[in-house]
Amino acid sequence: MSLADALERAASALPDAADAIRDANGDADRVLEALPPQAAAEVLAWLLTEDA
C-alpha cells in the first residue's frame, strides 16, 4: 500500500485530522506542517499500529 493510500485511511479513521491529511494530497511533509504536534503524533501512531 502506498503512503497516500495509508494517509487516506488515516483520514477516514481520524476525523479531526482528516482535512489536513486530505489537503496534503499524500505528502507526509505537508501533513506534518498542517497539523499541531499532538495531532501529527496521533496520525503517526495510527499509521504504525493500524495500517502496519
mmCIF entry with sequence, helices, sheets and N, C-alpha, C, O atoms, coordinates in Angstrom:
data_MODEL
# 
_entry.id   MODEL 
# 
_entity.id                         1 
_entity.type                       polymer 
_entity.pdbx_number_of_molecules   1 
# 
_entity_poly.entity_id                      1 
_entity_poly.type                           'polypeptide(L)' 
_entity_poly.nstd_linkage                   no 
_entity_poly.nstd_monomer                   no 
_entity_poly.pdbx_seq_one_letter_code       MSLADALERAASALPDAADAIRDANGDADRVLEALPPQAAAEVLAWLLTEDA 
_entity_poly.pdbx_seq_one_letter_code_can   MSLADALERAASALPDAADAIRDANGDADRVLEALPPQAAAEVLAWLLTEDA 
_entity_poly.pdbx_strand_id                 A 
# 
loop_
_entity_poly_seq.entity_id 
_entity_poly_seq.num 
_entity_poly_seq.mon_id 
_entity_poly_seq.hetero 
1 1  MET n 
1 2  SER n 
1 3  LEU n 
1 4  ALA n 
1 5  ASP n 
1 6  ALA n 
1 7  LEU n 
1 8  GLU n 
1 9  ARG n 
1 10 ALA n 
1 11 ALA n 
1 12 SER n 
1 13 ALA n 
1 14 LEU n 
1 15 PRO n 
1 16 ASP n 
1 17 ALA n 
1 18 ALA n 
1 19 ASP n 
1 20 ALA n 
1 21 ILE n 
1 22 ARG n 
1 23 ASP n 
1 24 ALA n 
1 25 ASN n 
1 26 GLY n 
1 27 ASP n 
1 28 ALA n 
1 29 ASP n 
1 30 ARG n 
1 31 VAL n 
1 32 LEU n 
1 33 GLU n 
1 34 ALA n 
1 35 LEU n 
1 36 PRO n 
1 37 PRO n 
1 38 GLN n 
1 39 ALA n 
1 40 ALA n 
1 41 ALA n 
1 42 GLU n 
1 43 VAL n 
1 44 LEU n 
1 45 ALA n 
1 46 TRP n 
1 47 LEU n 
1 48 LEU n 
1 49 THR n 
1 50 GLU n 
1 51 ASP n 
1 52 ALA n 
# 
_struct_asym.id          A 
_struct_asym.entity_id   1 
# 
loop_
_struct_conf.conf_type_id 
_struct_conf.id 
_struct_conf.pdbx_PDB_helix_id 
_struct_conf.beg_label_comp_id 
_struct_conf.beg_label_asym_id 
_struct_conf.beg_label_seq_id 
_struct_conf.pdbx_beg_PDB_ins_code 
_struct_conf.end_label_comp_id 
_struct_conf.end_label_asym_id 
_struct_conf.end_label_seq_id 
_struct_conf.pdbx_end_PDB_ins_code 
_struct_conf.beg_auth_comp_id 
_struct_conf.beg_auth_asym_id 
_struct_conf.beg_auth_seq_id 
_struct_conf.end_auth_comp_id 
_struct_conf.end_auth_asym_id 
_struct_conf.end_auth_seq_id 
_struct_conf.pdbx_PDB_helix_class 
_struct_conf.details 
_struct_conf.pdbx_PDB_helix_length 
HELX_P HELX_P1 AA1 LEU A 3  ? ALA A 13 ? LEU A 3  ALA A 13 1 ? 11 
HELX_P HELX_P2 AA2 ALA A 18 ? ASP A 23 ? ALA A 18 ASP A 23 1 ? 6  
HELX_P HELX_P3 AA3 ALA A 28 ? ALA A 34 ? ALA A 28 ALA A 34 1 ? 7  
HELX_P HELX_P4 AA4 PRO A 37 ? GLU A 50 ? PRO A 37 GLU A 50 1 ? 14 
# 
_struct_conf_type.id          HELX_P 
_struct_conf_type.criteria    ? 
_struct_conf_type.reference   ? 
# 
loop_
_atom_site.group_PDB 
_atom_site.id 
_atom_site.type_symbol 
_atom_site.label_atom_id 
_atom_site.label_alt_id 
_atom_site.label_comp_id 
_atom_site.label_asym_id 
_atom_site.label_entity_id 
_atom_site.label_seq_id 
_atom_site.pdbx_PDB_ins_code 
_atom_site.Cartn_x 
_atom_site.Cartn_y 
_atom_site.Cartn_z 
_atom_site.occupancy 
_atom_site.B_iso_or_equiv 
_atom_site.pdbx_formal_charge 
_atom_site.auth_seq_id 
_atom_site.auth_comp_id 
_atom_site.auth_asym_id 
_atom_site.auth_atom_id 
_atom_site.pdbx_PDB_model_num 
ATOM 1   N N  . MET A 1 1  ? 0.839   -1.167 0.000  1.00 0.00 ? 1  MET A N  1 
ATOM 2   C CA . MET A 1 1  ? 0.000   0.000  0.000  1.00 0.00 ? 1  MET A CA 1 
ATOM 3   C C  . MET A 1 1  ? 0.897   1.248  0.000  1.00 0.00 ? 1  MET A C  1 
ATOM 4   O O  . MET A 1 1  ? 1.925   1.294  0.676  1.00 0.00 ? 1  MET A O  1 
ATOM 5   N N  . SER A 1 2  ? 0.491   2.221  -0.751 1.00 0.00 ? 2  SER A N  1 
ATOM 6   C CA . SER A 1 2  ? 1.276   3.451  -0.831 1.00 0.00 ? 2  SER A CA 1 
ATOM 7   C C  . SER A 1 2  ? 1.019   4.336  0.387  1.00 0.00 ? 2  SER A C  1 
ATOM 8   O O  . SER A 1 2  ? 0.027   4.163  1.095  1.00 0.00 ? 2  SER A O  1 
ATOM 9   N N  . LEU A 1 3  ? 1.912   5.271  0.616  1.00 0.00 ? 3  LEU A N  1 
ATOM 10  C CA . LEU A 1 3  ? 1.733   6.226  1.706  1.00 0.00 ? 3  LEU A CA 1 
ATOM 11  C C  . LEU A 1 3  ? 0.469   7.040  1.505  1.00 0.00 ? 3  LEU A C  1 
ATOM 12  O O  . LEU A 1 3  ? -0.255  7.304  2.466  1.00 0.00 ? 3  LEU A O  1 
ATOM 13  N N  . ALA A 1 4  ? 0.195   7.437  0.285  1.00 0.00 ? 4  ALA A N  1 
ATOM 14  C CA . ALA A 1 4  ? -1.016  8.211  0.012  1.00 0.00 ? 4  ALA A CA 1 
ATOM 15  C C  . ALA A 1 4  ? -2.267  7.415  0.392  1.00 0.00 ? 4  ALA A C  1 
ATOM 16  O O  . ALA A 1 4  ? -3.204  7.971  0.965  1.00 0.00 ? 4  ALA A O  1 
ATOM 17  N N  . ASP A 1 5  ? -2.286  6.121  0.076  1.00 0.00 ? 5  ASP A N  1 
ATOM 18  C CA . ASP A 1 5  ? -3.420  5.275  0.444  1.00 0.00 ? 5  ASP A CA 1 
ATOM 19  C C  . ASP A 1 5  ? -3.535  5.141  1.958  1.00 0.00 ? 5  ASP A C  1 
ATOM 20  O O  . ASP A 1 5  ? -4.632  5.200  2.512  1.00 0.00 ? 5  ASP A O  1 
ATOM 21  N N  . ALA A 1 6  ? -2.405  4.961  2.616  1.00 0.00 ? 6  ALA A N  1 
ATOM 22  C CA . ALA A 1 6  ? -2.411  4.836  4.075  1.00 0.00 ? 6  ALA A CA 1 
ATOM 23  C C  . ALA A 1 6  ? -2.891  6.127  4.728  1.00 0.00 ? 6  ALA A C  1 
ATOM 24  O O  . ALA A 1 6  ? -3.634  6.086  5.709  1.00 0.00 ? 6  ALA A O  1 
ATOM 25  N N  . LEU A 1 7  ? -2.475  7.265  4.196  1.00 0.00 ? 7  LEU A N  1 
ATOM 26  C CA . LEU A 1 7  ? -2.929  8.542  4.747  1.00 0.00 ? 7  LEU A CA 1 
ATOM 27  C C  . LEU A 1 7  ? -4.426  8.733  4.528  1.00 0.00 ? 7  LEU A C  1 
ATOM 28  O O  . LEU A 1 7  ? -5.107  9.298  5.384  1.00 0.00 ? 7  LEU A O  1 
ATOM 29  N N  . GLU A 1 8  ? -4.936  8.278  3.416  1.00 0.00 ? 8  GLU A N  1 
ATOM 30  C CA . GLU A 1 8  ? -6.380  8.378  3.181  1.00 0.00 ? 8  GLU A CA 1 
ATOM 31  C C  . GLU A 1 8  ? -7.138  7.519  4.191  1.00 0.00 ? 8  GLU A C  1 
ATOM 32  O O  . GLU A 1 8  ? -8.177  7.937  4.703  1.00 0.00 ? 8  GLU A O  1 
ATOM 33  N N  . ARG A 1 9  ? -6.632  6.339  4.478  1.00 0.00 ? 9  ARG A N  1 
ATOM 34  C CA . ARG A 1 9  ? -7.259  5.507  5.502  1.00 0.00 ? 9  ARG A CA 1 
ATOM 35  C C  . ARG A 1 9  ? -7.183  6.174  6.867  1.00 0.00 ? 9  ARG A C  1 
ATOM 36  O O  . ARG A 1 9  ? -8.129  6.097  7.651  1.00 0.00 ? 9  ARG A O  1 
ATOM 37  N N  . ALA A 1 10 ? -6.066  6.828  7.154  1.00 0.00 ? 10 ALA A N  1 
ATOM 38  C CA . ALA A 1 10 ? -5.934  7.558  8.418  1.00 0.00 ? 10 ALA A CA 1 
ATOM 39  C C  . ALA A 1 10 ? -6.941  8.704  8.474  1.00 0.00 ? 10 ALA A C  1 
ATOM 40  O O  . ALA A 1 10 ? -7.536  8.955  9.522  1.00 0.00 ? 10 ALA A O  1 
ATOM 41  N N  . ALA A 1 11 ? -7.132  9.389  7.375  1.00 0.00 ? 11 ALA A N  1 
ATOM 42  C CA . ALA A 1 11 ? -8.101  10.491 7.335  1.00 0.00 ? 11 ALA A CA 1 
ATOM 43  C C  . ALA A 1 11 ? -9.505  9.988  7.639  1.00 0.00 ? 11 ALA A C  1 
ATOM 44  O O  . ALA A 1 11 ? -10.277 10.662 8.320  1.00 0.00 ? 11 ALA A O  1 
ATOM 45  N N  . SER A 1 12 ? -9.829  8.820  7.140  1.00 0.00 ? 12 SER A N  1 
ATOM 46  C CA . SER A 1 12 ? -11.146 8.242  7.416  1.00 0.00 ? 12 SER A CA 1 
ATOM 47  C C  . SER A 1 12 ? -11.284 7.854  8.881  1.00 0.00 ? 12 SER A C  1 
ATOM 48  O O  . SER A 1 12 ? -12.370 7.956  9.453  1.00 0.00 ? 12 SER A O  1 
ATOM 49  N N  . ALA A 1 13 ? -10.199 7.415  9.483  1.00 0.00 ? 13 ALA A N  1 
ATOM 50  C CA . ALA A 1 13 ? -10.236 6.954  10.867 1.00 0.00 ? 13 ALA A CA 1 
ATOM 51  C C  . ALA A 1 13 ? -10.086 8.082  11.879 1.00 0.00 ? 13 ALA A C  1 
ATOM 52  O O  . ALA A 1 13 ? -10.512 7.947  13.026 1.00 0.00 ? 13 ALA A O  1 
ATOM 53  N N  . LEU A 1 14 ? -9.483  9.193  11.463 1.00 0.00 ? 14 LEU A N  1 
ATOM 54  C CA . LEU A 1 14 ? -9.191  10.308 12.378 1.00 0.00 ? 14 LEU A CA 1 
ATOM 55  C C  . LEU A 1 14 ? -9.864  11.576 11.860 1.00 0.00 ? 14 LEU A C  1 
ATOM 56  O O  . LEU A 1 14 ? -9.208  12.411 11.238 1.00 0.00 ? 14 LEU A O  1 
ATOM 57  N N  . PRO A 1 15 ? -11.149 11.727 12.107 1.00 0.00 ? 15 PRO A N  1 
ATOM 58  C CA . PRO A 1 15 ? -11.891 12.848 11.518 1.00 0.00 ? 15 PRO A CA 1 
ATOM 59  C C  . PRO A 1 15 ? -11.364 14.235 11.893 1.00 0.00 ? 15 PRO A C  1 
ATOM 60  O O  . PRO A 1 15 ? -11.500 15.173 11.108 1.00 0.00 ? 15 PRO A O  1 
ATOM 61  N N  . ASP A 1 16 ? -10.763 14.379 13.081 1.00 0.00 ? 16 ASP A N  1 
ATOM 62  C CA . ASP A 1 16 ? -10.239 15.691 13.471 1.00 0.00 ? 16 ASP A CA 1 
ATOM 63  C C  . ASP A 1 16 ? -9.047  16.111 12.614 1.00 0.00 ? 16 ASP A C  1 
ATOM 64  O O  . ASP A 1 16 ? -8.783  17.302 12.454 1.00 0.00 ? 16 ASP A O  1 
ATOM 65  N N  . ALA A 1 17 ? -8.337  15.146 12.072 1.00 0.00 ? 17 ALA A N  1 
ATOM 66  C CA . ALA A 1 17 ? -7.169  15.437 11.244 1.00 0.00 ? 17 ALA A CA 1 
ATOM 67  C C  . ALA A 1 17 ? -7.453  15.262 9.755  1.00 0.00 ? 17 ALA A C  1 
ATOM 68  O O  . ALA A 1 17 ? -6.576  15.501 8.924  1.00 0.00 ? 17 ALA A O  1 
ATOM 69  N N  . ALA A 1 18 ? -8.655  14.854 9.418  1.00 0.00 ? 18 ALA A N  1 
ATOM 70  C CA . ALA A 1 18 ? -8.967  14.475 8.036  1.00 0.00 ? 18 ALA A CA 1 
ATOM 71  C C  . ALA A 1 18 ? -8.721  15.588 7.027  1.00 0.00 ? 18 ALA A C  1 
ATOM 72  O O  . ALA A 1 18 ? -8.134  15.339 5.974  1.00 0.00 ? 18 ALA A O  1 
ATOM 73  N N  . ASP A 1 19 ? -9.153  16.802 7.321  1.00 0.00 ? 19 ASP A N  1 
ATOM 74  C CA . ASP A 1 19 ? -8.974  17.887 6.346  1.00 0.00 ? 19 ASP A CA 1 
ATOM 75  C C  . ASP A 1 19 ? -7.502  18.140 6.059  1.00 0.00 ? 19 ASP A C  1 
ATOM 76  O O  . ASP A 1 19 ? -7.113  18.287 4.901  1.00 0.00 ? 19 ASP A O  1 
ATOM 77  N N  . ALA A 1 20 ? -6.689  18.191 7.094  1.00 0.00 ? 20 ALA A N  1 
ATOM 78  C CA . ALA A 1 20 ? -5.256  18.439 6.900  1.00 0.00 ? 20 ALA A CA 1 
ATOM 79  C C  . ALA A 1 20 ? -4.608  17.301 6.130  1.00 0.00 ? 20 ALA A C  1 
ATOM 80  O O  . ALA A 1 20 ? -3.766  17.532 5.262  1.00 0.00 ? 20 ALA A O  1 
ATOM 81  N N  . ILE A 1 21 ? -4.999  16.075 6.444  1.00 0.00 ? 21 ILE A N  1 
ATOM 82  C CA . ILE A 1 21 ? -4.428  14.924 5.753  1.00 0.00 ? 21 ILE A CA 1 
ATOM 83  C C  . ILE A 1 21 ? -4.807  14.964 4.275  1.00 0.00 ? 21 ILE A C  1 
ATOM 84  O O  . ILE A 1 21 ? -3.954  14.796 3.403  1.00 0.00 ? 21 ILE A O  1 
ATOM 85  N N  . ARG A 1 22 ? -6.069  15.184 4.004  1.00 0.00 ? 22 ARG A N  1 
ATOM 86  C CA . ARG A 1 22 ? -6.521  15.172 2.599  1.00 0.00 ? 22 ARG A CA 1 
ATOM 87  C C  . ARG A 1 22 ? -5.966  16.361 1.815  1.00 0.00 ? 22 ARG A C  1 
ATOM 88  O O  . ARG A 1 22 ? -5.631  16.223 0.639  1.00 0.00 ? 22 ARG A O  1 
ATOM 89  N N  . ASP A 1 23 ? -5.867  17.527 2.457  1.00 0.00 ? 23 ASP A N  1 
ATOM 90  C CA . ASP A 1 23 ? -5.297  18.698 1.775  1.00 0.00 ? 23 ASP A CA 1 
ATOM 91  C C  . ASP A 1 23 ? -3.845  18.470 1.387  1.00 0.00 ? 23 ASP A C  1 
ATOM 92  O O  . ASP A 1 23 ? -3.363  19.053 0.416  1.00 0.00 ? 23 ASP A O  1 
ATOM 93  N N  . ALA A 1 24 ? -3.143  17.625 2.139  1.00 0.00 ? 24 ALA A N  1 
ATOM 94  C CA . ALA A 1 24 ? -1.733  17.346 1.849  1.00 0.00 ? 24 ALA A CA 1 
ATOM 95  C C  . ALA A 1 24 ? -1.558  16.455 0.628  1.00 0.00 ? 24 ALA A C  1 
ATOM 96  O O  . ALA A 1 24 ? -0.460  16.364 0.078  1.00 0.00 ? 24 ALA A O  1 
ATOM 97  N N  . ASN A 1 25 ? -2.625  15.800 0.201  1.00 0.00 ? 25 ASN A N  1 
ATOM 98  C CA . ASN A 1 25 ? -2.606  15.009 -1.028 1.00 0.00 ? 25 ASN A CA 1 
ATOM 99  C C  . ASN A 1 25 ? -1.470  13.972 -1.063 1.00 0.00 ? 25 ASN A C  1 
ATOM 100 O O  . ASN A 1 25 ? -0.764  13.832 -2.062 1.00 0.00 ? 25 ASN A O  1 
ATOM 101 N N  . GLY A 1 26 ? -1.317  13.253 0.055  1.00 0.00 ? 26 GLY A N  1 
ATOM 102 C CA . GLY A 1 26 ? -0.334  12.186 0.100  1.00 0.00 ? 26 GLY A CA 1 
ATOM 103 C C  . GLY A 1 26 ? 1.078   12.611 0.428  1.00 0.00 ? 26 GLY A C  1 
ATOM 104 O O  . GLY A 1 26 ? 1.978   11.772 0.441  1.00 0.00 ? 26 GLY A O  1 
ATOM 105 N N  . ASP A 1 27 ? 1.302   13.872 0.691  1.00 0.00 ? 27 ASP A N  1 
ATOM 106 C CA . ASP A 1 27 ? 2.635   14.396 1.007  1.00 0.00 ? 27 ASP A CA 1 
ATOM 107 C C  . ASP A 1 27 ? 2.804   14.439 2.522  1.00 0.00 ? 27 ASP A C  1 
ATOM 108 O O  . ASP A 1 27 ? 2.209   15.284 3.191  1.00 0.00 ? 27 ASP A O  1 
ATOM 109 N N  . ALA A 1 28 ? 3.607   13.540 3.059  1.00 0.00 ? 28 ALA A N  1 
ATOM 110 C CA . ALA A 1 28 ? 3.785   13.435 4.506  1.00 0.00 ? 28 ALA A CA 1 
ATOM 111 C C  . ALA A 1 28 ? 4.315   14.729 5.112  1.00 0.00 ? 28 ALA A C  1 
ATOM 112 O O  . ALA A 1 28 ? 3.890   15.102 6.205  1.00 0.00 ? 28 ALA A O  1 
ATOM 113 N N  . ASP A 1 29 ? 5.222   15.420 4.442  1.00 0.00 ? 29 ASP A N  1 
ATOM 114 C CA . ASP A 1 29 ? 5.748   16.686 4.963  1.00 0.00 ? 29 ASP A CA 1 
ATOM 115 C C  . ASP A 1 29 ? 4.630   17.714 5.120  1.00 0.00 ? 29 ASP A C  1 
ATOM 116 O O  . ASP A 1 29 ? 4.589   18.442 6.112  1.00 0.00 ? 29 ASP A O  1 
ATOM 117 N N  . ARG A 1 30 ? 3.743   17.772 4.162  1.00 0.00 ? 30 ARG A N  1 
ATOM 118 C CA . ARG A 1 30 ? 2.627   18.722 4.241  1.00 0.00 ? 30 ARG A CA 1 
ATOM 119 C C  . ARG A 1 30 ? 1.656   18.351 5.359  1.00 0.00 ? 30 ARG A C  1 
ATOM 120 O O  . ARG A 1 30 ? 1.089   19.232 6.006  1.00 0.00 ? 30 ARG A O  1 
ATOM 121 N N  . VAL A 1 31 ? 1.463   17.062 5.587  1.00 0.00 ? 31 VAL A N  1 
ATOM 122 C CA . VAL A 1 31 ? 0.617   16.628 6.703  1.00 0.00 ? 31 VAL A CA 1 
ATOM 123 C C  . VAL A 1 31 ? 1.216   17.137 8.013  1.00 0.00 ? 31 VAL A C  1 
ATOM 124 O O  . VAL A 1 31 ? 0.514   17.710 8.846  1.00 0.00 ? 31 VAL A O  1 
ATOM 125 N N  . LEU A 1 32 ? 2.510   16.922 8.182  1.00 0.00 ? 32 LEU A N  1 
ATOM 126 C CA . LEU A 1 32 ? 3.168   17.344 9.419  1.00 0.00 ? 32 LEU A CA 1 
ATOM 127 C C  . LEU A 1 32 ? 3.128   18.855 9.605  1.00 0.00 ? 32 LEU A C  1 
ATOM 128 O O  . LEU A 1 32 ? 2.961   19.337 10.725 1.00 0.00 ? 32 LEU A O  1 
ATOM 129 N N  . GLU A 1 33 ? 3.277   19.595 8.531  1.00 0.00 ? 33 GLU A N  1 
ATOM 130 C CA . GLU A 1 33 ? 3.226   21.055 8.614  1.00 0.00 ? 33 GLU A CA 1 
ATOM 131 C C  . GLU A 1 33 ? 1.822   21.554 8.951  1.00 0.00 ? 33 GLU A C  1 
ATOM 132 O O  . GLU A 1 33 ? 1.672   22.582 9.611  1.00 0.00 ? 33 GLU A O  1 
ATOM 133 N N  . ALA A 1 34 ? 0.813   20.845 8.510  1.00 0.00 ? 34 ALA A N  1 
ATOM 134 C CA . ALA A 1 34 ? -0.563  21.302 8.664  1.00 0.00 ? 34 ALA A CA 1 
ATOM 135 C C  . ALA A 1 34 ? -1.160  20.970 10.032 1.00 0.00 ? 34 ALA A C  1 
ATOM 136 O O  . ALA A 1 34 ? -2.124  21.606 10.459 1.00 0.00 ? 34 ALA A O  1 
ATOM 137 N N  . LEU A 1 35 ? -0.600  19.991 10.708 1.00 0.00 ? 35 LEU A N  1 
ATOM 138 C CA . LEU A 1 35 ? -1.170  19.546 11.970 1.00 0.00 ? 35 LEU A CA 1 
ATOM 139 C C  . LEU A 1 35 ? -0.356  20.026 13.169 1.00 0.00 ? 35 LEU A C  1 
ATOM 140 O O  . LEU A 1 35 ? 0.866   20.142 13.084 1.00 0.00 ? 35 LEU A O  1 
ATOM 141 N N  . PRO A 1 36 ? -1.028  20.304 14.280 1.00 0.00 ? 36 PRO A N  1 
ATOM 142 C CA . PRO A 1 36 ? -0.292  20.566 15.511 1.00 0.00 ? 36 PRO A CA 1 
ATOM 143 C C  . PRO A 1 36 ? 0.440   19.291 15.948 1.00 0.00 ? 36 PRO A C  1 
ATOM 144 O O  . PRO A 1 36 ? 0.056   18.197 15.535 1.00 0.00 ? 36 PRO A O  1 
ATOM 145 N N  . PRO A 1 37 ? 1.476   19.410 16.769 1.00 0.00 ? 37 PRO A N  1 
ATOM 146 C CA . PRO A 1 37 ? 2.284   18.239 17.125 1.00 0.00 ? 37 PRO A CA 1 
ATOM 147 C C  . PRO A 1 37 ? 1.486   17.050 17.671 1.00 0.00 ? 37 PRO A C  1 
ATOM 148 O O  . PRO A 1 37 ? 1.766   15.908 17.306 1.00 0.00 ? 37 PRO A O  1 
ATOM 149 N N  . GLN A 1 38 ? 0.507   17.293 18.530 1.00 0.00 ? 38 GLN A N  1 
ATOM 150 C CA . GLN A 1 38 ? -0.264  16.184 19.103 1.00 0.00 ? 38 GLN A CA 1 
ATOM 151 C C  . GLN A 1 38 ? -1.055  15.447 18.021 1.00 0.00 ? 38 GLN A C  1 
ATOM 152 O O  . GLN A 1 38 ? -1.108  14.218 18.017 1.00 0.00 ? 38 GLN A O  1 
ATOM 153 N N  . ALA A 1 39 ? -1.658  16.187 17.119 1.00 0.00 ? 39 ALA A N  1 
ATOM 154 C CA . ALA A 1 39 ? -2.424  15.553 16.043 1.00 0.00 ? 39 ALA A CA 1 
ATOM 155 C C  . ALA A 1 39 ? -1.493  14.788 15.102 1.00 0.00 ? 39 ALA A C  1 
ATOM 156 O O  . ALA A 1 39 ? -1.836  13.697 14.646 1.00 0.00 ? 39 ALA A O  1 
ATOM 157 N N  . ALA A 1 40 ? -0.334  15.345 14.814 1.00 0.00 ? 40 ALA A N  1 
ATOM 158 C CA . ALA A 1 40 ? 0.632   14.642 13.965 1.00 0.00 ? 40 ALA A CA 1 
ATOM 159 C C  . ALA A 1 40 ? 1.069   13.339 14.625 1.00 0.00 ? 40 ALA A C  1 
ATOM 160 O O  . ALA A 1 40 ? 1.234   12.322 13.951 1.00 0.00 ? 40 ALA A O  1 
ATOM 161 N N  . ALA A 1 41 ? 1.254   13.369 15.932 1.00 0.00 ? 41 ALA A N  1 
ATOM 162 C CA . ALA A 1 41 ? 1.629   12.163 16.663 1.00 0.00 ? 41 ALA A CA 1 
ATOM 163 C C  . ALA A 1 41 ? 0.514   11.119 16.595 1.00 0.00 ? 41 ALA A C  1 
ATOM 164 O O  . ALA A 1 41 ? 0.783   9.923  16.487 1.00 0.00 ? 41 ALA A O  1 
ATOM 165 N N  . GLU A 1 42 ? -0.725  11.572 16.656 1.00 0.00 ? 42 GLU A N  1 
ATOM 166 C CA . GLU A 1 42 ? -1.856  10.644 16.553 1.00 0.00 ? 42 GLU A CA 1 
ATOM 167 C C  . GLU A 1 42 ? -1.907  9.990  15.174 1.00 0.00 ? 42 GLU A C  1 
ATOM 168 O O  . GLU A 1 42 ? -2.177  8.795  15.060 1.00 0.00 ? 42 GLU A O  1 
ATOM 169 N N  . VAL A 1 43 ? -1.650  10.766 14.141 1.00 0.00 ? 43 VAL A N  1 
ATOM 170 C CA . VAL A 1 43 ? -1.630  10.210 12.785 1.00 0.00 ? 43 VAL A CA 1 
ATOM 171 C C  . VAL A 1 43 ? -0.507  9.183  12.656 1.00 0.00 ? 43 VAL A C  1 
ATOM 172 O O  . VAL A 1 43 ? -0.713  8.095  12.120 1.00 0.00 ? 43 VAL A O  1 
ATOM 173 N N  . LEU A 1 44 ? 0.668   9.531  13.145 1.00 0.00 ? 44 LEU A N  1 
ATOM 174 C CA . LEU A 1 44 ? 1.788   8.596  13.078 1.00 0.00 ? 44 LEU A CA 1 
ATOM 175 C C  . LEU A 1 44 ? 1.482   7.329  13.855 1.00 0.00 ? 44 LEU A C  1 
ATOM 176 O O  . LEU A 1 44 ? 1.732   6.227  13.367 1.00 0.00 ? 44 LEU A O  1 
ATOM 177 N N  . ALA A 1 45 ? 0.946   7.471  15.054 1.00 0.00 ? 45 ALA A N  1 
ATOM 178 C CA . ALA A 1 45 ? 0.606   6.300  15.858 1.00 0.00 ? 45 ALA A CA 1 
ATOM 179 C C  . ALA A 1 45 ? -0.412  5.424  15.125 1.00 0.00 ? 45 ALA A C  1 
ATOM 180 O O  . ALA A 1 45 ? -0.300  4.198  15.126 1.00 0.00 ? 45 ALA A O  1 
ATOM 181 N N  . TRP A 1 46 ? -1.391  6.054  14.510 1.00 0.00 ? 46 TRP A N  1 
ATOM 182 C CA . TRP A 1 46 ? -2.390  5.282  13.762 1.00 0.00 ? 46 TRP A CA 1 
ATOM 183 C C  . TRP A 1 46 ? -1.721  4.523  12.608 1.00 0.00 ? 46 TRP A C  1 
ATOM 184 O O  . TRP A 1 46 ? -1.993  3.342  12.393 1.00 0.00 ? 46 TRP A O  1 
ATOM 185 N N  . LEU A 1 47 ? -0.855  5.208  11.880 1.00 0.00 ? 47 LEU A N  1 
ATOM 186 C CA . LEU A 1 47 ? -0.192  4.559  10.748 1.00 0.00 ? 47 LEU A CA 1 
ATOM 187 C C  . LEU A 1 47 ? 0.649   3.361  11.204 1.00 0.00 ? 47 LEU A C  1 
ATOM 188 O O  . LEU A 1 47 ? 0.685   2.327  10.538 1.00 0.00 ? 47 LEU A O  1 
ATOM 189 N N  . LEU A 1 48 ? 1.318   3.517  12.341 1.00 0.00 ? 48 LEU A N  1 
ATOM 190 C CA . LEU A 1 48 ? 2.194   2.440  12.813 1.00 0.00 ? 48 LEU A CA 1 
ATOM 191 C C  . LEU A 1 48 ? 1.438   1.270  13.425 1.00 0.00 ? 48 LEU A C  1 
ATOM 192 O O  . LEU A 1 48 ? 1.920   0.138  13.389 1.00 0.00 ? 48 LEU A O  1 
ATOM 193 N N  . THR A 1 49 ? 0.272   1.525  13.979 1.00 0.00 ? 49 THR A N  1 
ATOM 194 C CA . THR A 1 49 ? -0.446  0.446  14.652 1.00 0.00 ? 49 THR A CA 1 
ATOM 195 C C  . THR A 1 49 ? -1.591  -0.138 13.818 1.00 0.00 ? 49 THR A C  1 
ATOM 196 O O  . THR A 1 49 ? -1.808  -1.350 13.815 1.00 0.00 ? 49 THR A O  1 
ATOM 197 N N  . GLU A 1 50 ? -2.304  0.712  13.127 1.00 0.00 ? 50 GLU A N  1 
ATOM 198 C CA . GLU A 1 50 ? -3.491  0.258  12.415 1.00 0.00 ? 50 GLU A CA 1 
ATOM 199 C C  . GLU A 1 50 ? -3.242  -0.113 10.961 1.00 0.00 ? 50 GLU A C  1 
ATOM 200 O O  . GLU A 1 50 ? -3.952  -0.944 10.394 1.00 0.00 ? 50 GLU A O  1 
ATOM 201 N N  . ASP A 1 51 ? -2.257  0.491  10.379 1.00 0.00 ? 51 ASP A N  1 
ATOM 202 C CA . ASP A 1 51 ? -2.034  0.280  8.947  1.00 0.00 ? 51 ASP A CA 1 
ATOM 203 C C  . ASP A 1 51 ? -0.752  -0.487 8.675  1.00 0.00 ? 51 ASP A C  1 
ATOM 204 O O  . ASP A 1 51 ? -0.252  -0.493 7.550  1.00 0.00 ? 51 ASP A O  1 
ATOM 205 N N  . ALA A 1 52 ? -0.229  -1.123 9.687  1.00 0.00 ? 52 ALA A N  1 
ATOM 206 C CA . ALA A 1 52 ? 1.046   -1.832 9.548  1.00 0.00 ? 52 ALA A CA 1 
ATOM 207 C C  . ALA A 1 52 ? 0.881   -3.124 8.773  1.00 0.00 ? 52 ALA A C  1 
ATOM 208 O O  . ALA A 1 52 ? 1.855   -3.847 8.564  1.00 0.00 ? 52 ALA A O  1 
# 
